[in-house]
Amino acid sequence: MKRVLYLAALTLALGACEEKTDTPDGSFNNRDLVLQSDIMTPEVLWSFGRLSEVALSPDGSTVVYGVTYTNISENKSYTDLYTVPAKGGEVKQITNTKFNEAQPGWHPDGQKITFLSSESGSMQLWEMNIDGSARKQITDVEGGISAYLYSPDMKQLAYIKAVKLDQTVNDLYPDLPLANARIEDDLMYRHWDSWHDYTYNHLFIAPYSEGSLITSGKDIMEGERFDSPMKPFGGMEQIAWSPDSKSIVYTCKKLVGRDYAFSTNSDLYLYNIETGLTENLTEGMMGYDQNPVFSPDGSKLIWESMERDGYEADKNRLFLMDMASREKKDLTASFDHNIASPVWDREKPYIWFVSNVSATEQIHAIDLQTGEITKVTEGMQDFVQVLNAGDILIAVRMSISSPSEIYSIDLASGTATNISNINTPVLSQLTLGDVEERWVKTTDGKDMLVWVIYPPHFDPSKKYPAILYCQGGPQSGVSQFWSLRWNFQMMAANGYVVIAPNRRGLPGFGTEWNEQISGDYGGQNMKDYLSAVDALSKEPFIDETRLGAVGASYGGFSVYWLAGNHNKRFKAFIAHCGIFNSDMMYTTTEEMFFVDWDMKGPYWKHPNKQYSASPHLFADKWDTPILVIHGEKDFRIPYTQGMAAFNAARIQDIPARFLFFPEENHWVLSPQNGILWQREFAGWLNKWLKE
């Protein structure tokens, strides 16, 4: 039975309806969404299906993947699994439950699909036939598991479980069971959006045989107060079985407290299953070393590596190790860009990876015999993952005009085909703005790429308000990304020309361009922003009297800084989770390596230009309405930064608004909060740039 659900009392805002499978235990999707307008709204944005994990079958013939749909009225998301032939064909939905299946994978023999589910009451490993039938629980580990990986010979299972090693206040004082407090003696007591919970991610290995239920395994990190995968975002990409199943490599930063907070020195550790011995494969390599991948024959290992300790935005290199000699080689020494997601070719001596070059993420191949690196794809798109299936590649692709989809790329012809078509039905009903690449001269004579996104149904004879987009990171790319918040098409749909510069400090234009921003907050990159907005505002279709500037994180810093240094260019500002006071940022953030590197040390030792560029020092020059947004669980840039900025504006009687989310972190993740964010974002700009 089906019923029509009108979104969010919300019918007027959405102008659309959706169909839902109305079964007590069923899932939810928006595949039948019918729009009444061709202009995107926040509700439509949140109704797109979101691609999650993608896994290729061992024989390269089939792809399994997850898709998440949002039920806005329930403020809840549902994830189900799908399969599609690698060369394209019928898409099959193989789960339809309320349990949000995660981390789809394959038996090494390709006979079953594996996944995590909380169906039993905690997150456990399950298996099923390729058509979704014969669903069966495989683990029943106390407290649940968070990730898994089968050994190639299918005789062992590696899984991740949180292990409690530290004492709470109630452990220390058992006669005070109702005491609610924390006692901290060192740094890194909280990370990203959660306080340290006294547990550590440990890697366990258990015997596996079909038909048995796994309840426990061997903790190969027993007693160690370290995490593998690394918190907060690491997954099983940081762990790899050797093809002979005799060893396993894991990523770990084996430091604690203050040392942990100031360092990015993670290493790769090889654990021998038979002897129980652990070897540090990357000892002496001081930056991030992570994401190991064995060659098909097990003779080589590749991984992603950074050189400098403490520099989290260092060049990401592709390293190779000969497992017999332990000799290491940088395969990308002559390649002046970052690499990500490397995979081996199944047959040829190639390694495939993705890299940001000129503000687009493209697929590259390195020939191990010649060392030559070739860019395989072109176009206005971001490929964020690549898998090799013999004569084709399976890749995840997104763009400013499309959410992530799975593409099959024929290596002979170069043809790329969308084989998942998750959002084709909705996109076909929308008119999106054109995206244009512009090049602007900077104040020091450099050429800077600027994305310009036009409103739907753009009329060049009219004048439009425009918004300058300021990127965060500060060294995250302004590429062809798709976002639920900083969505350029959503901004353009509100009737704005969007100006998105690839200012100094962004990847894709070489190491020198990317690294210039470290130690130069408030410097050349701010001049780059003004160069972009000044050049574009001369266009006859932009009203230079109606300009706004928006941004998050370092983009929020940028907005706060511009608010005191813009010489009347802008009529409205929006800063999300931005740095307002650099002194306070240094001593209240959690990952000390970030601020220590970029600020060139603490303010009491180095009162340098980084601190003299702090936006709060220019607050006396503020004169423009500003919307400040912050989440209480943002521990990267604590919410008091946003409070201080808002208070500074109102103390000076400057029109301001503070949008505060008690349950959100550096991002806004829940559906109705996300829609509220978009409404307030557009409403503030409309108030000051349109009314």
N, C-alpha and C positions, 0 to 999 in steps of 0.2 A: 504494500500500500504506500502511496506517496502523498505528500501534502505540500502546499505552498507555504513557505515561511517568508514573511516580509521582514527585511533586515532592519533592526534597530528602530523601531517605532519610527523609524529611520527611513521609512519609505521615501520620503521627499528627498532626503540627502542622497540616497542610493539610486532611486529611479530604476530599480531592478528587482527581480525575485529569483529565488533559487529553489531547486527541488532537492529533497532529502529522503534517503531511505529511512522510513519510520519504523524501525524494529528496536525492541528493547535493548538488544546487545549489539546493534549494528554501528557502523561508522558513519561518516558524513563526508560529502563532497559538494563542490560547486560547479561540476562539469556542465550542468544544464542551465547555468546562469543566463538569464535574458535581460539585456540592458534596454532601458528606454531612452538613453542618450548616448551619443558617441564620445562624450567628454568624460575623462576619468574623474572619479571621486575617491575620497579616502576609503569608502566602503568597498568600492570595486578593487582598489589596490590591495586591500586585505582579503579579498575573495580569490585572488590568484592562487593556484596550486604551487606549493614550494617544494622543489626537488630536494631530497636529502641524499643519503648515501647511495652510491652506484657501485655495483660489483659485477664483474664479467665472469662468466662460467669458465672453468678450466680449459674447455675445448674452444673457447672464443666464439661460441655460437649464440649465446643468450645473455641478456643483461637483466639483472634484478635491481630494483631501485625503490626508494620510498617517496611518497608524495604526501605532503601535509596540507590539509584544508582547514580553514578557520570557520567555526560557527560563531558569528559575531554576537548573536543574542545570548549564547551560553558563555561567551568570553573564553572559549576553549578551542583547542586545535586537535585534529584527528590525523593520524598517520597510518597509511596502509601501504602494502607492498604490491608491486606490479612487475611483470616481465614483458620483454619485447625481443624479437630476434635482432641480433647485432647488425644485420644488414637491412633491417627495417621489416615491418610486417605488422601483424595483429598485436595490439597491446592487450594484455590480460591482467585483470585485477585478481590477485591470489589471496588477499586477506580482506576481511570486512568486519572488524571488531572495534570495540571501544578501548582496546589496550595499547594502541599506539606502538606497533612493532617497530623496532629500531635495529640498526647495524645489520642489514641483510648481507648474507654472504653465501658461500657454497662449500659443500663437502669437497675436499681435495679431489675426489673421484668424479665430481660433478653430478652425482645422483640425487642429492637433496639440497634444498635451500635452508639456510640457517638464519636465525635472528634472535634478538632479545625481546622479551615480553614480561610484563608484570602480572600476567594472567593468574599466576599462582599466589599472588600476594606480595612478592618481591621480584626484582628484576633477575630473570634467569634465562639460560640458553634453551632454545627450542629448535626443532627441526621439522621439516615437512617435505612432501613430495613437490616436484617442480610445479604442479598444477594447484598447489595449495592444500591438497588433501593430506590426511594422516598426520595431523599436527601433534607433535609429541614433545614433552618436556625432557631435557637432557641433563640439566643441573638442578640441584636443590641445595645450594650453598647457603649457609646461615648468613642472613643479612643481605643476600643477593650479590650479584657481580655487575661490573660496569662495562666490561669489554671482554672479547675472547678471540682466540686464533687457533685453528687446528694445525697440528703438525702435518707435513706433507704425506707421511706414511699413514696418517689417520690412527695412530696408536696413542697419541697424547693430545691433551687439550691444555692450552695456556689460557688463563683468565685473570682478570684484575679484580681485586677485592680490597675494600678499605679495612685497614688493620689498626685498632686502637692501641697506641703505645704511650700516650701522654696522660697525665692525671688531671682530672677536673678538680675544681674546688671541693666538690662533694666527695671525691676520692680521698683528697687530703684531709678533709674534716668530716668523716662519716657521721659524726654526732650532729651535724648541721645539714640535714638532708634538704631543707628548704632554702638554704643560702643560694643566692643567684648573683654570681660575680665571676670575674676572671682575674687571674694573677699572671702577669707577663714579666719575663725577665730579659727578653731579647726581641729583635726585630722579626718582621714577617708573621705577626700574630693575626693578620687578616690579609686577604688577597682578592682583588677584583671586586667581588660583591658578597663575600662571606668571611666570617671569622674562622680561624683555625679550629677545626672540630676535634682535635686530639687524635685524628686518624691519619694514615698514610696509604697511598695507593701502592699495593704490592703485587708482584707478578707470581702467580701460582701455576704449577704444572701438575696435571692429574692424568692417570691412565684413562684411555678412552676405548670403549668397545661398543659396537652397535647393540642397543637393547638395554644397556646398563644405565643407572642413574648416578651421576657424580655428585657426591655430597661434600667432598673435601679434596685438597691437593697439597702439594709441597710448596711452602713459601720459600722461594729462592732468594728472598731479601730479608729473611727472618731477623727481627730485632733492629733493622736499619730504619732510622728516622728520615727516610728519603721517599720520594714519589717516583713511580714509573707506571704509566706515563706521567709526564710532568704536569702539575696543575698550573693554571686552571683549565686549559683547553686541549691538552694532549690526548690523543687516542691511540688506537692500535697501529696507526701509521708509524709510531715510534718504536715498534717491536717487529722483529722478523725471525722466522724459523729458517735454519739452514735447510737446503733442499734434501739433505740426507737425514734430517730430523734428529741429528745428534747434538745440536746446540741451538741456542736462541740468543739473539742480540737484543738488548733493550737500551733505551735512552734514559739517562738519569743525571740530575745535578746533585752530586753527593756532597752537599754543603748544608750548614744549618745556621739559623739566626742571622746575625749581622752579615756574615760572609755570604750567606744565601741571598740576602736582600740586595747586595751590591754587585753580585756576579751573574754573568750569563754563561759561565763555563759548564755546560753539560757535556757528558761523554757517552760513548757507546761501549757497553759492557757485554762481553761474550761469555755466556754461561754454558759449561759443558755438562750435558745431561748425565753422562756416565760417571764422571769424576766429582761433580758438584763444585768444581773450581770456577772462579770468575776472573776474567781478564779484561783490563781496560784497554780497548783498542785504540783510543784516541788520546792517550795520556800525553800531556805537553801541548795539545791543541787547545787554545785558551778561550775560544768563543763558543757559541752554540754549535754542537754536533748532534744531529738528530735525523730521524726518519731513514733508517737503514733499509736497503733492498739488496738481496742476494741475486747474483746472476743465475740463470736457469741451471747451470751445472755446479753452482756453489763455489766456483773458484775465485770469484770476485765479489766485492761488496761496494756499493755506492751509497752515499749519504749526502745530506745538505750540511754545509759547514760555514761558520763565520770565523774570522781570524782573531778579532780583538775582544778581550774580556770586558764586559760592561757596556758594550755597544750593541744594543738590540736591533738596530737598523743597519748593521754592517752588511757589506756585500755578501749575499748568500751564494756560496760556491758549490760546485758539484765535485765531490772527492771520490776517488776510487782506491780500493785497497786490494792487493793481491793476497789472498788468504793463506797462501803457502809461505810467502816471504815476509808478509806484513808490510810490504812496501806501499807507500801512499803517494798519490798523485792528484794534483789539482787539474781537473779536465777543462776548467773554464778560466784559466789564468789570463788568457787573451780576450775573454768575452767580458765587456764592460757593463754587464747587467746582472741582475739577480736571476736565480733559477728556482723553480719549485716543482714538486710532484714528479720526480724522475722515475721512469720505469724502463725496464729492459725490453728490447724487441724479442719476440719469441724465437726468431730464427737467425736474424742478421746481427752482426756486431755493432748494433746501434743502441743508443739510449735516447729516449724521448723525454722532453720536459717542456714546461711552459715558462715564459718570461715576458715581463713588461718591457716593450720596446716602443717608444714614441706614444705612450699613453694607451696602448692596447696590449692585452695579454695574448700572445701568440704561441703556437706549438713550434718547437724546435727539435732538431735531431742532431746528435753528435756521432760521427763515424769514429769508432774506436781504433780503426786501422790507420786513419789519416789524421785524426784529431779535428777534422773540419766540422764546424757547426753551421747548420743550415736552417733558416727560417722556413717552415713548411706551410704556414697559413698567412693570409693577409686579410685586411678588412677591418671595419669598425665593429669590433667584437672583443670579448674577453673569453678565452678558453681557460678554465680554472682547474681542469683535471684532464689527463689523457691516459688511455689504456690501449695496449696493443693487442689486436686480434688477428694477427697474421697479415693479410693483405689489406686490412682496414684498421683505422683507429676509432676508438670510442672516446668521445670527448664531451665534457660538460661546457656549454657555451651560454653566455648571457651578453646583453648589451644594454645601452641606455634605453632602448625601446623594447626590451623583452626580458622576462625573468629567465632563470636557468632552464635549459632543455638539454636532452641528450642527443648528440649528433654522431652520425656514422660518416667517417671520412674515407673515401676510396683513394688509396695511395697511388693507384695508376692514373686516375683522371683528376684527382684533387677535388672531386665533388663532395660537398658536405650536405648531408640530409638530416633533417630533424626527424628522429624516429620515436620520440616520446610524445610530442604534441600535447603537452599537459595544458598549455594555456592558449593554444591556437583558437579554440572556439570563442574565448572572451576577447582576445586581441583583435579578431576579425570584426568585432562589433565596435571597436574604438578607433577614433582618429587621433593619432599621436603627432607630436610636434617633430618637425625636421631637425636633425642633428648635423651641425656643420663644424668642420675643423678650420680654425683661423690661426694665423701666426702673427704675433704682436712683438714689436721691438721693446726690449726692456731698457731701463735707464743706463745700463752699462753696455748696451749695444748687442745683447744676445737676442736670439729668436726664441719666443716662448709659444708653445701650443696652447690654444684656448678653445675649449668646447663651447659652442653656442647652441642652445636649445630653444627653438621657436615655439610659440603657442600653437595649439591646433587651429586649423583654418586661418593661418597667419595671412595678414593683408599688409603688404609692404607700404601701402599708401597711408596707413595709420601709424600713430605713435603709441608705443607700449611702455609701461613701467618695466624696469629691469632689476634683477637681483644678482649681486656678486656672491658666488659660492666660495667659501673659505674652507679648505680641506683640513682635516685633523691628521693625527699621526705622531709627530708632524711629517713623517716620511712615508705616508700611505699614498698610493697612486690615485690620481684622478683619471681613471681609465673608463672603460665602457661598462661600469658596474650598474647593478639594479638593486635598489634598497627599499625597505618599507618606510623609512623616514626620509632620508636624503635622496629622494627619488626625483630626478630632474624632470621626468615627464609629468609627475604630479605637480611640481612647481609651475611648469609651463601651462598645464591645464587650468591653473588658476588665473591665467591671463598675463603671464610674465615672460619676458625674454631672460633666460638664465645664462650667466657668464661664468664659466668654470675654468679658471686658469690652472695650468700645470706649472705653478710658481717654483722658485728655488726651493730645494729640499724634497723633491718628489722623484721617485724612481722612473726609469724608462728613457732617461736622457744622459746616462753615463754617471759614473761614480762621483765625479767632481760636482756636477749639478745637484746630485742627491745629498751629498754631505755638506754642502755649503751652509745649510741652515744651523747645524750644530754650533753653538756658541754665537749665533747671530739672530736670536729671537728679536723681533721688532726691527730687523734690518732690511737686507736686500729683498727678502721675500715679501715684505709689506710694500716696498716700492713696485715689485712685480704685480701685486694685486691692483695697485693704483694705475699702473701702466695699462693693464687689461681693461679696467672699467673706463678709463679715460679714452682709450682707443675705440671701444665699442659704443660709448655714449655719443660719439660723433655721428653715428649712423642716423639717417633721417627717420628710421622707424623706432628709435629709442628716445624717450622723453628724459633728457638729462636732469630735469627737475624732479623726477620721481624714481630715485635709485635707492635700493636697500642693500644691506650686507648681512649674510647669514653664515653660521658655521658651528661646528661642535668640536669639543676637546681642544686641540691646538687651534682649530677653526674658531672655537669660542674665544680663546686667547686673542686671535686675530681680530675678531669683532670688537672685543673690549678695547684693544689697542687702537683700532681704527676710530672708535668712538671718541677718542681724545686727540686724534691726529688726522682727521679727514678733510679739514678745510671746507666744510659745508657741502661736501659732495653728496652725502647720504641723508635721506629723510626718515629712515627706520632701520633698526638693528634687531637681530635675533641671535642670542648666544645660548647654546645648549652645552651643559657640562663643561664650561670653559674655565681656563686658568685666569684668575683675576689678580691674585697676589702671589708673585713668584717666590717670595721668601717663605710664605706659608706652604706653598706647594712642595717645596723641598723637604720640609719636615713633617708633612702630613700624608703624602702619598705612600704606597706600599712597596712598589718595586724601586728601590733606591738607585739601582743602576741607571734607570732612565734619566732621572733628574740630575744625577751626579755627572753623567756624561754630557748631557745637553746644556746644563747650567755651569759646567766646568768647575764643579765643586760647590761646597756649601757657602751660603751668603756671609757667614762670619769669617771665612778664610779668604774668599774671593769676591769682594764687592765689585764685580766686573760689570760690563755693559749688559750682560744678560739680566741682572737684577735691576739695573737702571732702566731697562726697557719694560719693566713690569707694568701692566695696564693700570693698576691702581694708582700709580704715580701720575697718571694723566687724567684722573677722574675729575679734577677741577675744570677741565676743558670740555667735559661732556655737555652736549646741548641738544641731543637727539633722542626721540622716544626709543625705548629698548624693551624687548621681551627677553626675560631670563628664564631658562628651563634647567631643572636639575633633578636627579634622582637621589633619594636618601641612601640607597645601597651602592652608590658610586664611591668606591674606596680608592680608585685611581686618582680622581680629582674630587675630593670630598665636597659635599653639598654646601658647606659653609662658604665656599668660594662664590657660589651663585647667590647666596644670601647677601654676602658683602657687596657684590656688584649691584644687586637690586636696591639694597639700602642706600648705597652711594648715589644712585639715581634719584630716589625719592627724597633723600635729605636735601638734594639740590632742586627739588620741585620739578624734576624732569619726568614726563609721563613714562611710566614703567609698569610692567606686570611680571609677577613671579609665578610660573607654572611649576609646581612641585609634585613629584611622584614618590610617595613613601615606600612603595614596593618595587620600584624600578632601580636599575643600576646605571652604568655609563650609557646604556641603550634603553629603549622603551620596547618591551617585549610582549606585553599582553595586548590582545586585540583592541579592546575598548579604550585602553590608555593610548594605544597607537593612533586610533581614530581621533580621540580627543586632541592628541598632539598635532595631527594634521589640521584639524579645524582651528585650533588656536594659532598655529603657524600662519595659515592663510588669512585668518581674521585680523591678525595684527598687521600684516602687510597691507591688506585691503584698507584698513582704517587709515593708515598714514600715507599710502601711495596711490590710493584710488579715490577715497571719499573727499 
